[in-house]
Amino acid sequence: MVTAKLRRSGNSFIVTVPRDEVERLHLHEGQLVAVEVRAVEVRPVLSPALQALFDEVFAEIEPALRYLADR
């Protein structure tokens, strides 16, 4: 699945398909393609090492993080 930002162009909105995806699917300009449009939320995924470190220190820093979140 390709994710892309929706951009305005005049009175329309456009999404750009990355070149490597076009090449992978052997598409060409002018060809009709199917597009499924739905909103997605992209969240970063921590590496196992970074997740372990976060889990180790979270209890200690949680009050400070909550303080910052409330501001």
C-alpha positions in Angstrom: 0.0 0.0 0.0 1.2 3.5 -0.9 0.5 6.4 1.4 0.7 9.9 0.2 -0.4 13.4 1.2 -3.4 14.9 -0.4 -2.6 18.2 -2.1 -4.7 20.9 -3.7 -4.3 21.8 -7.4 -6.8 24.5 -8.4 -10.3 23.2 -7.5 -9.1 19.6 -7.3 -7.0 17.5 -5.0 -4.2 15.3 -6.1 -2.1 12.4 -4.9 1.3 11.6 -6.4 2.3 7.9 -7.0 6.0 7.3 -6.4 8.1 6.5 -9.4 9.3 3.2 -7.9 5.7 2.1 -7.4 4.8 2.9 -11.0 7.8 1.0 -12.3 7.1 -2.0 -10.0 3.6 -2.2 -11.3 4.7 -1.6 -15.0 2.3 1.4 -15.3 2.4 4.1 -17.9 1.1 7.6 -18.3 -2.5 7.7 -19.4 -3.2 4.2 -18.1 -6.3 3.8 -15.9 -5.7 2.7 -12.4 -7.9 1.9 -9.4 -7.4 4.0 -6.3 -8.8 3.3 -2.9 -9.1 6.5 -0.9 -9.3 6.4 2.9 -7.7 8.4 5.7 -4.8 6.7 7.5 -2.9 7.6 10.6 0.8 7.0 10.5 2.6 6.5 13.8 6.3 5.9 14.3 7.3 2.4 15.5 10.2 2.2 17.9 13.0 -0.2 17.4 13.1 -3.0 20.0 16.1 -1.5 21.6 14.5 2.0 21.9 11.2 0.5 23.1 13.1 -1.4 25.8 14.9 1.8 26.9 11.6 3.7 26.9 9.9 1.0 29.0 12.8 1.1 31.5 12.6 4.9 32.1 8.9 5.7 31.5 7.8 5.3 35.1 10.4 7.8 36.2 9.6 10.4 33.5 5.9 9.9 33.3 5.0 12.9 35.6 7.1 15.3 33.5 5.6 14.0 30.3 2.0 14.4 31.7 2.9 17.9 32.8 4.1 18.8 29.3 1.1 17.2 27.7 -1.2 19.4 29.8 0.5 22.6 28.8 
